[in-house]
Amino acid sequence: MPKAGIIYNDVKPIAGRIAIELKEKFTTAGWDVCITSGAGGILGYSTPESPVCHTPIEGLTPPGFDSEMRFAVVLGGDGTVLAASRLVAPSGIPLLAVNTGHMGFLTEAYLNQLPQAVEQLLTGQYEVEERVMLTVKVFRSDATIWEALCLNEMVLHREPLTSMCHFEIAIGNHAPVDIAADGAIISTPTGSTAYSLSAGGPVVTPGVPVLQLVPICPHSLASRALVFPDSEPVNIYPVNTPRLVMVVDGNGGCYVLPEDRVYLERSQYTAKFIRLQPPEFFRILREKLGWGLPHIAKPASVELP
């Protein structure tokens, strides 16, 4: 019996309702279905009373979501997709992301396209696109105190965000650099259209094997976004006292003390996304962000998103 999964945003009633209907449809078609909330992939927020919310990377995978599962359908917005990618990446399960949120930059289909999407899933009419992920770890006295998978970006900043931060950042075997800024972002190509873009970083197409370092509001005209090979690991040594806050993919992280070391490297795991039509990144940029449209709209000749 073939096996499928469903991951949904349990905060949105419509996602829960569609999840139940979808499970019945797959079950009727002879599939074994596992269903879970995307909440399990949300990294806990740290507080002064609980500075480290740590679950090992492989410990997030829900029961039944193993390598025998052919695919999983994600019902939610970009936040749910990010959480789902952490849940299933260690098992290598491809995800079909269906948008029940707002922008849905990472999603492949909308609810009104779900019947056709299900038909393509059942008949295997789709492609699988892989996206690079990062392994992010925090070391204290050479012991791992926190780790997570990252699809978009890791952000390191102070509380409050407007306070100046000082970092020493070493990329690969290159000489360390000193950065003074409101914070620092290490982004994947997937994350180049998220926080990194808002902070002035470039858009990177998904297939380019690079990462980028983007200072947030740097206190220097010389500090600009840096693109480097994703084969080179990154070590970040904070200088600030008493602590910094690290956030991964916008939904969780831990406090980082001056004696800690933040380590990032390209993960052995990848996020796999089901594409119902050949992947076309520029089309997504056009539809979601308005990229490439003329500065003077010509409704008669230009197809607007």
DRENLO-57813 format. One record per residue (C-alpha): residue number from 0; z, y, x. Coordinates in nm, 4 decimals. Each point is the difference from the previous one (the first is absolute). Layout:
BEGIN
<atom><n>NUM</n><pz>Z</pz><py>Y</py><px>X</px></atom>
...
***
This chain:
BEGIN
<atom><n>0</n><pz>0.0000</pz><py>0.0000</py><px>0.0000</px></atom>
<atom><n>1</n><pz>-0.1007</pz><py>0.3392</py><px>0.1513</px></atom>
<atom><n>2</n><pz>0.2776</pz><py>0.2501</py><px>0.0533</px></atom>
<atom><n>3</n><pz>0.0103</pz><py>0.3750</py><px>-0.0659</px></atom>
<atom><n>4</n><pz>0.2638</pz><py>0.2727</py><px>0.0100</px></atom>
<atom><n>5</n><pz>0.0791</pz><py>0.3154</py><px>-0.1947</px></atom>
<atom><n>6</n><pz>0.1997</pz><py>0.2917</py><px>0.1442</px></atom>
<atom><n>7</n><pz>0.0787</pz><py>0.2871</py><px>-0.2368</px></atom>
<atom><n>8</n><pz>0.1880</pz><py>0.3285</py><px>-0.0151</px></atom>
<atom><n>9</n><pz>0.2997</pz><py>-0.0788</py><px>-0.2190</px></atom>
<atom><n>10</n><pz>0.0683</pz><py>0.3718</py><px>-0.0560</px></atom>
<atom><n>11</n><pz>-0.3212</pz><py>0.0383</py><px>-0.2016</px></atom>
<atom><n>12</n><pz>0.0007</pz><py>-0.1824</py><px>-0.3374</px></atom>
<atom><n>13</n><pz>-0.3792</pz><py>-0.0252</py><px>-0.0077</px></atom>
<atom><n>14</n><pz>-0.0021</pz><py>-0.1832</py><px>0.3333</px></atom>
<atom><n>15</n><pz>0.2570</pz><py>-0.2519</py><px>-0.1290</px></atom>
<atom><n>16</n><pz>-0.1955</pz><py>-0.0571</py><px>-0.3199</px></atom>
<atom><n>17</n><pz>-0.3296</pz><py>-0.0536</py><px>0.1825</px></atom>
<atom><n>18</n><pz>0.1747</pz><py>-0.2345</py><px>0.2457</px></atom>
<atom><n>19</n><pz>0.1104</pz><py>-0.2290</py><px>-0.2850</px></atom>
<atom><n>20</n><pz>-0.3454</pz><py>0.0041</py><px>-0.1592</px></atom>
<atom><n>21</n><pz>-0.1646</pz><py>-0.0708</py><px>0.3325</px></atom>
<atom><n>22</n><pz>0.2321</pz><py>-0.2904</py><px>0.0724</px></atom>
<atom><n>23</n><pz>-0.0880</pz><py>-0.1588</py><px>-0.3356</px></atom>
<atom><n>24</n><pz>-0.3720</pz><py>0.0447</py><px>0.0710</px></atom>
<atom><n>25</n><pz>0.0207</pz><py>-0.1672</py><px>0.3420</px></atom>
<atom><n>26</n><pz>0.2210</pz><py>-0.2791</py><px>-0.1324</px></atom>
<atom><n>27</n><pz>-0.2470</pz><py>-0.0705</py><px>-0.2806</px></atom>
<atom><n>28</n><pz>-0.2758</pz><py>-0.0211</py><px>0.2614</px></atom>
<atom><n>29</n><pz>0.1960</pz><py>-0.2715</py><px>0.1826</px></atom>
<atom><n>30</n><pz>0.1681</pz><py>0.2054</py><px>0.2707</px></atom>
<atom><n>31</n><pz>0.3564</pz><py>-0.0265</py><px>0.1272</px></atom>
<atom><n>32</n><pz>0.1365</pz><py>0.3561</py><px>-0.0133</px></atom>
<atom><n>33</n><pz>0.2955</pz><py>0.1596</py><px>0.1821</px></atom>
<atom><n>34</n><pz>0.1139</pz><py>0.3434</py><px>-0.1149</px></atom>
<atom><n>35</n><pz>0.2347</pz><py>0.2481</py><px>0.1644</px></atom>
<atom><n>36</n><pz>0.0913</pz><py>0.3666</py><px>0.0031</px></atom>
<atom><n>37</n><pz>-0.1193</pz><py>0.2207</py><px>0.2819</px></atom>
<atom><n>38</n><pz>0.3581</pz><py>0.1226</py><px>0.0409</px></atom>
<atom><n>39</n><pz>0.0640</pz><py>-0.2795</py><px>0.2485</px></atom>
<atom><n>40</n><pz>-0.2320</pz><py>0.1684</py><px>0.2480</px></atom>
<atom><n>41</n><pz>0.1696</pz><py>0.3385</py><px>-0.0222</px></atom>
<atom><n>42</n><pz>0.1995</pz><py>0.0742</py><px>0.3113</px></atom>
<atom><n>43</n><pz>0.3516</pz><py>0.1196</py><px>-0.0693</px></atom>
<atom><n>44</n><pz>0.0840</pz><py>0.3624</py><px>0.0700</px></atom>
<atom><n>45</n><pz>0.2689</pz><py>0.0618</py><px>0.2566</px></atom>
<atom><n>46</n><pz>0.3027</pz><py>0.2123</py><px>-0.0765</px></atom>
<atom><n>47</n><pz>0.2805</pz><py>0.1240</py><px>0.2262</px></atom>
<atom><n>48</n><pz>0.2184</pz><py>-0.2754</py><px>-0.1453</px></atom>
<atom><n>49</n><pz>-0.2704</pz><py>-0.2642</py><px>0.0493</px></atom>
<atom><n>50</n><pz>-0.2114</pz><py>0.1186</py><px>0.2954</px></atom>
<atom><n>51</n><pz>-0.2056</pz><py>-0.3176</py><px>0.0382</px></atom>
<atom><n>52</n><pz>-0.1679</pz><py>-0.1839</py><px>-0.2914</px></atom>
<atom><n>53</n><pz>-0.1567</pz><py>-0.2914</py><px>0.1835</px></atom>
<atom><n>54</n><pz>-0.1901</pz><py>-0.2983</py><px>-0.1329</px></atom>
<atom><n>55</n><pz>-0.2062</pz><py>-0.2011</py><px>0.2534</px></atom>
<atom><n>56</n><pz>-0.3764</pz><py>0.0261</py><px>-0.0508</px></atom>
<atom><n>57</n><pz>-0.0438</pz><py>-0.3638</py><px>-0.1062</px></atom>
<atom><n>58</n><pz>0.3053</pz><py>0.0223</py><px>-0.2269</px></atom>
<atom><n>59</n><pz>-0.1754</pz><py>0.2132</py><px>-0.2624</px></atom>
<atom><n>60</n><pz>-0.2494</pz><py>-0.2648</py><px>-0.1148</px></atom>
<atom><n>61</n><pz>0.0777</pz><py>-0.1041</py><px>-0.3620</px></atom>
<atom><n>62</n><pz>0.0449</pz><py>-0.3696</py><px>-0.0900</px></atom>
<atom><n>63</n><pz>-0.3326</pz><py>-0.1726</py><px>-0.0636</px></atom>
<atom><n>64</n><pz>-0.2113</pz><py>0.2614</py><px>0.1770</px></atom>
<atom><n>65</n><pz>-0.1221</pz><py>-0.2242</py><px>0.2803</px></atom>
<atom><n>66</n><pz>-0.3218</pz><py>-0.0660</py><px>0.1898</px></atom>
<atom><n>67</n><pz>-0.1265</pz><py>-0.2257</py><px>-0.2821</px></atom>
<atom><n>68</n><pz>-0.0272</pz><py>0.2993</py><px>-0.2331</px></atom>
<atom><n>69</n><pz>-0.3641</pz><py>0.1067</py><px>-0.0269</px></atom>
<atom><n>70</n><pz>0.0700</pz><py>0.3589</py><px>-0.1030</px></atom>
<atom><n>71</n><pz>0.2504</pz><py>0.2285</py><px>-0.1699</px></atom>
<atom><n>72</n><pz>-0.0661</pz><py>0.2774</py><px>-0.2515</px></atom>
<atom><n>73</n><pz>0.1984</pz><py>0.3219</py><px>0.0510</px></atom>
<atom><n>74</n><pz>0.0665</pz><py>0.2155</py><px>-0.3063</px></atom>
<atom><n>75</n><pz>0.1200</pz><py>0.3480</py><px>0.0938</px></atom>
<atom><n>76</n><pz>-0.0815</pz><py>0.2994</py><px>0.2135</px></atom>
<atom><n>77</n><pz>-0.0202</pz><py>0.0489</py><px>0.3743</px></atom>
<atom><n>78</n><pz>0.3765</pz><py>-0.0457</py><px>0.0429</px></atom>
<atom><n>79</n><pz>-0.0156</pz><py>-0.3426</py><px>-0.1633</px></atom>
<atom><n>80</n><pz>-0.2980</pz><py>-0.0950</py><px>0.2181</px></atom>
<atom><n>81</n><pz>0.1902</pz><py>0.0988</py><px>0.3144</px></atom>
<atom><n>82</n><pz>0.3020</pz><py>-0.2040</py><px>-0.1104</px></atom>
<atom><n>83</n><pz>-0.2193</pz><py>-0.2982</py><px>-0.0930</px></atom>
<atom><n>84</n><pz>-0.1704</pz><py>0.0048</py><px>0.3395</px></atom>
<atom><n>85</n><pz>0.3388</pz><py>-0.0493</py><px>0.1675</px></atom>
<atom><n>86</n><pz>0.0849</pz><py>-0.2830</py><px>-0.2397</px></atom>
<atom><n>87</n><pz>-0.3098</pz><py>-0.2121</py><px>0.0623</px></atom>
<atom><n>88</n><pz>-0.1404</pz><py>0.0957</py><px>0.3427</px></atom>
<atom><n>89</n><pz>0.1940</pz><py>-0.2768</py><px>0.1823</px></atom>
<atom><n>90</n><pz>-0.1627</pz><py>-0.2538</py><px>-0.2362</px></atom>
<atom><n>91</n><pz>-0.3497</pz><py>0.1477</py><px>0.0345</px></atom>
<atom><n>92</n><pz>-0.0515</pz><py>0.0405</py><px>-0.3767</px></atom>
<atom><n>93</n><pz>-0.2887</pz><py>0.2304</py><px>-0.1059</px></atom>
<atom><n>94</n><pz>0.0938</pz><py>0.2695</py><px>-0.2523</px></atom>
<atom><n>95</n><pz>-0.2002</pz><py>0.1379</py><px>-0.2893</px></atom>
<atom><n>96</n><pz>0.1579</pz><py>0.3391</py><px>-0.0743</px></atom>
<atom><n>97</n><pz>-0.0386</pz><py>0.1264</py><px>-0.3572</px></atom>
<atom><n>98</n><pz>0.0964</pz><py>0.3629</py><px>-0.0563</px></atom>
<atom><n>99</n><pz>0.2631</pz><py>0.0761</py><px>-0.2637</px></atom>
<atom><n>100</n><pz>0.1212</pz><py>0.3071</py><px>0.1899</px></atom>
<atom><n>101</n><pz>-0.1501</pz><py>0.3368</py><px>0.0899</px></atom>
<atom><n>102</n><pz>-0.2439</pz><py>0.0375</py><px>0.2912</px></atom>
<atom><n>103</n><pz>-0.0072</pz><py>-0.3678</py><px>0.0958</px></atom>
<atom><n>104</n><pz>-0.1727</pz><py>0.0600</py><px>0.3328</px></atom>
<atom><n>105</n><pz>0.0725</pz><py>-0.3579</py><px>0.1124</px></atom>
<atom><n>106</n><pz>-0.0912</pz><py>-0.1639</py><px>-0.3306</px></atom>
<atom><n>107</n><pz>-0.3308</pz><py>-0.1728</py><px>-0.0732</px></atom>
<atom><n>108</n><pz>-0.0229</pz><py>0.0070</py><px>-0.3804</px></atom>
<atom><n>109</n><pz>0.1300</pz><py>0.1747</py><px>-0.3106</px></atom>
<atom><n>110</n><pz>0.1514</pz><py>-0.1634</py><px>-0.3078</px></atom>
<atom><n>111</n><pz>-0.3209</pz><py>0.0383</py><px>-0.2002</px></atom>
<atom><n>112</n><pz>-0.1780</pz><py>-0.2016</py><px>0.2721</px></atom>
<atom><n>113</n><pz>0.2570</pz><py>-0.2813</py><px>0.0008</px></atom>
<atom><n>114</n><pz>-0.1932</pz><py>-0.2519</py><px>-0.2194</px></atom>
<atom><n>115</n><pz>-0.3025</pz><py>0.0109</py><px>0.2314</px></atom>
<atom><n>116</n><pz>0.2280</pz><py>-0.0076</py><px>0.3061</px></atom>
<atom><n>117</n><pz>0.1740</pz><py>-0.3138</py><px>-0.1258</px></atom>
<atom><n>118</n><pz>-0.3361</pz><py>-0.1666</py><px>-0.0587</px></atom>
<atom><n>119</n><pz>-0.1020</pz><py>0.0746</py><px>0.3584</px></atom>
<atom><n>120</n><pz>0.3316</pz><py>-0.1338</py><px>0.1278</px></atom>
<atom><n>121</n><pz>-0.0328</pz><py>-0.3261</py><px>-0.1885</px></atom>
<atom><n>122</n><pz>-0.3555</pz><py>-0.0525</py><px>0.1237</px></atom>
<atom><n>123</n><pz>0.0645</pz><py>0.1134</py><px>0.3572</px></atom>
<atom><n>124</n><pz>-0.2437</pz><py>0.2925</py><px>-0.0176</px></atom>
<atom><n>125</n><pz>0.1748</pz><py>0.2359</py><px>0.2407</px></atom>
<atom><n>126</n><pz>0.0431</pz><py>0.0924</py><px>0.3649</px></atom>
<atom><n>127</n><pz>0.3215</pz><py>0.0287</py><px>0.2000</px></atom>
<atom><n>128</n><pz>0.0588</pz><py>0.3053</py><px>0.2186</px></atom>
<atom><n>129</n><pz>0.2742</pz><py>-0.0062</py><px>0.2644</px></atom>
<atom><n>130</n><pz>0.2058</pz><py>0.3048</py><px>0.0938</px></atom>
<atom><n>131</n><pz>0.2130</pz><py>0.0425</py><px>0.3113</px></atom>
<atom><n>132</n><pz>0.3770</pz><py>0.0103</py><px>-0.0425</px></atom>
<atom><n>133</n><pz>0.2742</pz><py>0.1098</py><px>0.2385</px></atom>
<atom><n>134</n><pz>0.3222</pz><py>-0.1710</py><px>0.0932</px></atom>
<atom><n>135</n><pz>0.2717</pz><py>0.2646</py><px>0.0211</px></atom>
<atom><n>136</n><pz>0.3333</pz><py>-0.0790</py><px>0.1650</px></atom>
<atom><n>137</n><pz>0.3114</pz><py>0.1923</py><px>0.0934</px></atom>
<atom><n>138</n><pz>0.1897</pz><py>-0.1211</py><px>0.3051</px></atom>
<atom><n>139</n><pz>0.3599</pz><py>0.0791</py><px>0.0868</px></atom>
<atom><n>140</n><pz>0.1232</pz><py>-0.1377</py><px>0.3319</px></atom>
<atom><n>141</n><pz>-0.3092</pz><py>-0.2265</py><px>0.0084</px></atom>
<atom><n>142</n><pz>0.0972</pz><py>-0.1580</py><px>-0.3348</px></atom>
<atom><n>143</n><pz>-0.2283</pz><py>0.0341</py><px>-0.3037</px></atom>
<atom><n>144</n><pz>0.1942</pz><py>0.1794</py><px>-0.2717</px></atom>
<atom><n>145</n><pz>-0.2940</pz><py>0.0685</py><px>-0.2348</px></atom>
<atom><n>146</n><pz>-0.3601</pz><py>-0.1126</py><px>-0.0478</px></atom>
<atom><n>147</n><pz>-0.2774</pz><py>0.0328</py><px>-0.2543</px></atom>
<atom><n>148</n><pz>-0.3721</pz><py>-0.0372</py><px>-0.0543</px></atom>
<atom><n>149</n><pz>-0.1881</pz><py>0.3259</py><px>-0.0388</px></atom>
<atom><n>150</n><pz>-0.3415</pz><py>0.0495</py><px>-0.1606</px></atom>
<atom><n>151</n><pz>-0.0218</pz><py>0.3804</py><px>-0.0105</px></atom>
<atom><n>152</n><pz>0.2340</pz><py>0.1761</py><px>0.2386</px></atom>
<atom><n>153</n><pz>0.3379</pz><py>0.0314</py><px>0.1668</px></atom>
<atom><n>154</n><pz>0.1635</pz><py>0.3437</py><px>-0.0165</px></atom>
<atom><n>155</n><pz>0.2947</pz><py>0.1161</py><px>0.2101</px></atom>
<atom><n>156</n><pz>0.1734</pz><py>0.3261</py><px>-0.0922</px></atom>
<atom><n>157</n><pz>0.3343</pz><py>0.1743</py><px>-0.0341</px></atom>
<atom><n>158</n><pz>0.2164</pz><py>0.0760</py><px>-0.2994</px></atom>
<atom><n>159</n><pz>-0.0856</pz><py>0.2530</py><px>-0.1301</px></atom>
<atom><n>160</n><pz>-0.3706</pz><py>-0.0336</py><px>0.0706</px></atom>
<atom><n>161</n><pz>-0.0370</pz><py>0.3632</py><px>0.1104</px></atom>
<atom><n>162</n><pz>0.2203</pz><py>-0.0475</py><px>0.3074</px></atom>
<atom><n>163</n><pz>-0.1654</pz><py>-0.0376</py><px>0.3403</px></atom>
<atom><n>164</n><pz>-0.0279</pz><py>-0.3463</py><px>0.1555</px></atom>
<atom><n>165</n><pz>-0.0470</pz><py>-0.0936</py><px>0.3644</px></atom>
<atom><n>166</n><pz>-0.1631</pz><py>-0.3275</py><px>0.1025</px></atom>
<atom><n>167</n><pz>-0.1109</pz><py>-0.1762</py><px>0.3114</px></atom>
<atom><n>168</n><pz>-0.2941</pz><py>-0.2204</py><px>-0.0965</px></atom>
<atom><n>169</n><pz>-0.1563</pz><py>-0.2621</py><px>0.2274</px></atom>
<atom><n>170</n><pz>-0.3347</pz><py>-0.1524</py><px>-0.1017</px></atom>
<atom><n>171</n><pz>-0.0899</pz><py>-0.3175</py><px>0.1866</px></atom>
<atom><n>172</n><pz>0.0337</pz><py>0.0487</py><px>0.3760</px></atom>
<atom><n>173</n><pz>-0.0830</pz><py>0.3696</py><px>-0.0164</px></atom>
<atom><n>174</n><pz>0.2444</pz><py>0.2669</py><px>0.1129</px></atom>
<atom><n>175</n><pz>0.2491</pz><py>0.0968</py><px>-0.2732</px></atom>
<atom><n>176</n><pz>-0.0590</pz><py>0.3253</py><px>-0.1873</px></atom>
<atom><n>177</n><pz>0.2606</pz><py>0.2405</py><px>-0.1368</px></atom>
<atom><n>178</n><pz>-0.0512</pz><py>0.1315</py><px>-0.3530</px></atom>
<atom><n>179</n><pz>0.1980</pz><py>0.2638</py><px>-0.1878</px></atom>
<atom><n>180</n><pz>-0.0868</pz><py>0.0028</py><px>-0.3712</px></atom>
<atom><n>181</n><pz>0.1394</pz><py>-0.0447</py><px>-0.3489</px></atom>
<atom><n>182</n><pz>-0.0803</pz><py>-0.3687</py><px>0.0403</px></atom>
<atom><n>183</n><pz>-0.2539</pz><py>-0.2500</py><px>0.1269</px></atom>
<atom><n>184</n><pz>-0.2375</pz><py>-0.2380</py><px>-0.1787</px></atom>
<atom><n>185</n><pz>-0.1514</pz><py>-0.3188</py><px>0.1382</px></atom>
<atom><n>186</n><pz>-0.2814</pz><py>-0.0955</py><px>-0.2358</px></atom>
<atom><n>187</n><pz>-0.2460</pz><py>-0.2849</py><px>-0.0492</px></atom>
<atom><n>188</n><pz>-0.3596</pz><py>0.0657</py><px>-0.1103</px></atom>
<atom><n>189</n><pz>0.1091</pz><py>-0.0871</py><px>-0.3549</px></atom>
<atom><n>190</n><pz>0.2759</pz><py>0.2600</py><px>0.0242</px></atom>
<atom><n>191</n><pz>-0.2351</pz><py>0.2658</py><px>0.1358</px></atom>
<atom><n>192</n><pz>-0.0681</pz><py>0.1110</py><px>-0.3595</px></atom>
<atom><n>193</n><pz>0.3714</pz><py>0.0241</py><px>-0.0857</px></atom>
<atom><n>194</n><pz>0.2768</pz><py>0.2053</py><px>0.1645</px></atom>
<atom><n>195</n><pz>-0.1971</pz><py>0.0236</py><px>0.3251</px></atom>
<atom><n>196</n><pz>-0.2852</pz><py>0.1780</py><px>-0.1790</px></atom>
<atom><n>197</n><pz>0.2392</pz><py>0.2542</py><px>-0.1520</px></atom>
<atom><n>198</n><pz>0.1473</pz><py>0.0638</py><px>0.3465</px></atom>
<atom><n>199</n><pz>-0.3421</pz><py>0.0812</py><px>0.1457</px></atom>
<atom><n>200</n><pz>-0.1050</pz><py>-0.3375</py><px>0.1383</px></atom>
<atom><n>201</n><pz>-0.3589</pz><py>-0.1279</py><px>-0.0169</px></atom>
<atom><n>202</n><pz>-0.1352</pz><py>-0.2473</py><px>-0.2538</px></atom>
<atom><n>203</n><pz>-0.0674</pz><py>-0.3340</py><px>0.1725</px></atom>
<atom><n>204</n><pz>-0.2251</pz><py>-0.2633</py><px>-0.1557</px></atom>
<atom><n>205</n><pz>0.1837</pz><py>-0.3333</py><px>-0.0497</px></atom>
<atom><n>206</n><pz>-0.2001</pz><py>-0.2044</py><px>0.2511</px></atom>
<atom><n>207</n><pz>0.0769</pz><py>0.2187</py><px>0.3023</px></atom>
<atom><n>208</n><pz>0.2645</pz><py>-0.1725</py><px>0.2220</px></atom>
<atom><n>209</n><pz>0.2154</pz><py>0.3068</py><px>0.0614</px></atom>
<atom><n>210</n><pz>0.3342</pz><py>0.1551</py><px>-0.0904</px></atom>
<atom><n>211</n><pz>0.0892</pz><py>0.3659</py><px>-0.0033</px></atom>
<atom><n>212</n><pz>0.2987</pz><py>0.2125</py><px>0.0946</px></atom>
<atom><n>213</n><pz>0.0339</pz><py>0.3133</py><px>-0.2143</px></atom>
<atom><n>214</n><pz>0.2769</pz><py>0.2564</py><px>0.0648</px></atom>
<atom><n>215</n><pz>0.1294</pz><py>0.1647</py><px>-0.3194</px></atom>
<atom><n>216</n><pz>-0.0057</pz><py>0.3791</py><px>0.0369</px></atom>
<atom><n>217</n><pz>0.0259</pz><py>-0.0121</py><px>0.3822</px></atom>
<atom><n>218</n><pz>0.1706</pz><py>0.2798</py><px>0.1896</px></atom>
<atom><n>219</n><pz>-0.2908</pz><py>0.0258</py><px>0.2436</px></atom>
<atom><n>220</n><pz>-0.3657</pz><py>0.0954</py><px>-0.0183</px></atom>
<atom><n>221</n><pz>-0.0722</pz><py>-0.2925</py><px>0.2339</px></atom>
<atom><n>222</n><pz>0.1458</pz><py>-0.2695</py><px>-0.2274</px></atom>
<atom><n>223</n><pz>-0.2795</pz><py>-0.1465</py><px>-0.2075</px></atom>
<atom><n>224</n><pz>-0.0869</pz><py>-0.3341</py><px>-0.1580</px></atom>
<atom><n>225</n><pz>-0.0775</pz><py>-0.2721</py><px>0.2534</px></atom>
<atom><n>226</n><pz>-0.2135</pz><py>-0.3084</py><px>-0.0684</px></atom>
<atom><n>227</n><pz>0.0542</pz><py>-0.3031</py><px>0.2250</px></atom>
<atom><n>228</n><pz>-0.0857</pz><py>-0.3742</py><px>0.0059</px></atom>
<atom><n>229</n><pz>0.2077</pz><py>-0.2179</py><px>-0.2332</px></atom>
<atom><n>230</n><pz>0.0437</pz><py>-0.2482</py><px>0.2858</px></atom>
<atom><n>231</n><pz>0.2505</pz><py>0.2386</py><px>0.1617</px></atom>
<atom><n>232</n><pz>0.3621</pz><py>-0.0205</py><px>-0.1213</px></atom>
<atom><n>233</n><pz>0.2065</pz><py>0.3129</py><px>-0.0596</px></atom>
<atom><n>234</n><pz>0.3603</pz><py>0.0708</py><px>0.1027</px></atom>
<atom><n>235</n><pz>0.1787</pz><py>0.3046</py><px>-0.1408</px></atom>
<atom><n>236</n><pz>0.3262</pz><py>0.1278</py><px>0.1471</px></atom>
<atom><n>237</n><pz>0.1730</pz><py>0.2616</py><px>-0.2175</px></atom>
<atom><n>238</n><pz>0.1864</pz><py>0.2805</py><px>0.1723</px></atom>
<atom><n>239</n><pz>0.1639</pz><py>0.1541</py><px>-0.3056</px></atom>
<atom><n>240</n><pz>0.3626</pz><py>-0.0279</py><px>-0.0932</px></atom>
<atom><n>241</n><pz>0.1577</pz><py>-0.1270</py><px>-0.2097</px></atom>
<atom><n>242</n><pz>-0.2894</pz><py>-0.2044</py><px>-0.1503</px></atom>
<atom><n>243</n><pz>-0.3527</pz><py>-0.0116</py><px>-0.1356</px></atom>
<atom><n>244</n><pz>-0.1377</pz><py>-0.1678</py><px>-0.3112</px></atom>
<atom><n>245</n><pz>-0.2872</pz><py>-0.2472</py><px>0.0140</px></atom>
<atom><n>246</n><pz>-0.2137</pz><py>-0.0671</py><px>-0.3085</px></atom>
<atom><n>247</n><pz>-0.2674</pz><py>-0.2713</py><px>-0.0221</px></atom>
<atom><n>248</n><pz>-0.2797</pz><py>0.0295</py><px>-0.2563</px></atom>
<atom><n>249</n><pz>0.1959</pz><py>0.2671</py><px>-0.1833</px></atom>
<atom><n>250</n><pz>0.2642</pz><py>-0.2255</py><px>-0.1508</px></atom>
<atom><n>251</n><pz>0.2694</pz><py>-0.1009</py><px>0.2430</px></atom>
<atom><n>252</n><pz>0.1320</pz><py>-0.0053</py><px>0.3508</px></atom>
<atom><n>253</n><pz>0.3139</pz><py>0.0495</py><px>0.2018</px></atom>
<atom><n>254</n><pz>0.1937</pz><py>0.2543</py><px>0.2000</px></atom>
<atom><n>255</n><pz>-0.0963</pz><py>0.0171</py><px>0.3667</px></atom>
<atom><n>256</n><pz>0.2649</pz><py>0.1071</py><px>0.2508</px></atom>
<atom><n>257</n><pz>-0.0668</pz><py>0.1650</py><px>0.3387</px></atom>
<atom><n>258</n><pz>0.0701</pz><py>-0.3283</py><px>0.1809</px></atom>
<atom><n>259</n><pz>-0.2490</pz><py>-0.1937</py><px>-0.2165</px></atom>
<atom><n>260</n><pz>-0.3628</pz><py>-0.0831</py><px>0.0737</px></atom>
<atom><n>261</n><pz>-0.2753</pz><py>-0.0159</py><px>-0.2624</px></atom>
<atom><n>262</n><pz>-0.2717</pz><py>-0.2517</py><px>0.0859</px></atom>
<atom><n>263</n><pz>-0.3377</pz><py>-0.0405</py><px>-0.1712</px></atom>
<atom><n>264</n><pz>-0.2831</pz><py>-0.2420</py><px>0.0642</px></atom>
<atom><n>265</n><pz>-0.2983</pz><py>-0.1421</py><px>-0.1836</px></atom>
<atom><n>266</n><pz>0.1357</pz><py>-0.2807</py><px>-0.2152</px></atom>
<atom><n>267</n><pz>-0.1166</pz><py>-0.3584</py><px>0.0143</px></atom>
<atom><n>268</n><pz>-0.0277</pz><py>0.0273</py><px>-0.3797</px></atom>
<atom><n>269</n><pz>-0.2683</pz><py>0.1906</py><px>-0.1878</px></atom>
<atom><n>270</n><pz>-0.0253</pz><py>0.1292</py><px>-0.3540</px></atom>
<atom><n>271</n><pz>-0.2837</pz><py>-0.1733</py><px>-0.1839</px></atom>
<atom><n>272</n><pz>-0.1630</pz><py>0.1757</py><px>-0.2934</px></atom>
<atom><n>273</n><pz>-0.2457</pz><py>-0.1480</py><px>-0.2473</px></atom>
<atom><n>274</n><pz>-0.3119</pz><py>0.2094</py><px>-0.0478</px></atom>
<atom><n>275</n><pz>-0.1997</pz><py>-0.0590</py><px>-0.3170</px></atom>
<atom><n>276</n><pz>-0.2914</pz><py>0.1900</py><px>0.1495</px></atom>
<atom><n>277</n><pz>-0.0937</pz><py>0.0521</py><px>0.3667</px></atom>
<atom><n>278</n><pz>0.2582</pz><py>0.2297</py><px>0.1642</px></atom>
<atom><n>279</n><pz>-0.1252</pz><py>0.3590</py><px>0.0207</px></atom>
<atom><n>280</n><pz>0.2618</pz><py>0.2289</py><px>0.1500</px></atom>
<atom><n>281</n><pz>-0.1986</pz><py>0.3221</py><px>-0.0417</px></atom>
<atom><n>282</n><pz>-0.0385</pz><py>-0.0685</py><px>-0.3723</px></atom>
<atom><n>283</n><pz>0.3782</pz><py>-0.0323</py><px>-0.0303</px></atom>
<atom><n>284</n><pz>0.0501</pz><py>0.3249</py><px>0.1920</px></atom>
<atom><n>285</n><pz>-0.2436</pz><py>0.1691</py><px>-0.2352</px></atom>
<atom><n>286</n><pz>0.1530</pz><py>-0.1367</py><px>-0.3202</px></atom>
<atom><n>287</n><pz>0.3675</pz><py>0.0392</py><px>0.0925</px></atom>
<atom><n>288</n><pz>0.0071</pz><py>0.3030</py><px>0.2317</px></atom>
<atom><n>289</n><pz>-0.3258</pz><py>0.1814</py><px>-0.0776</px></atom>
<atom><n>290</n><pz>-0.1270</pz><py>-0.0436</py><px>0.3569</px></atom>
<atom><n>291</n><pz>-0.3642</pz><py>0.0882</py><px>0.0641</px></atom>
<atom><n>292</n><pz>-0.0569</pz><py>0.1915</py><px>-0.3228</px></atom>
<atom><n>293</n><pz>-0.1925</pz><py>0.3272</py><px>0.0367</px></atom>
<atom><n>294</n><pz>0.2079</pz><py>0.3171</py><px>0.0064</px></atom>
<atom><n>295</n><pz>-0.2069</pz><py>0.1278</py><px>-0.2927</px></atom>
<atom><n>296</n><pz>-0.0016</pz><py>-0.2515</py><px>-0.2850</px></atom>
<atom><n>297</n><pz>-0.3411</pz><py>-0.0890</py><px>-0.1405</px></atom>
<atom><n>298</n><pz>0.0785</pz><py>-0.2086</py><px>-0.3113</px></atom>
<atom><n>299</n><pz>-0.3654</pz><py>-0.0674</py><px>-0.0732</px></atom>
<atom><n>300</n><pz>-0.0658</pz><py>-0.1647</py><px>0.3343</px></atom>
<atom><n>301</n><pz>0.3388</pz><py>-0.1093</py><px>0.1376</px></atom>
<atom><n>302</n><pz>0.1980</pz><py>-0.2918</py><px>-0.1351</px></atom>
<atom><n>303</n><pz>0.3559</pz><py>0.1255</py><px>-0.0086</px></atom>
<atom><n>304</n><pz>0.2925</pz><py>-0.2475</py><px>0.0238</px></atom>
***
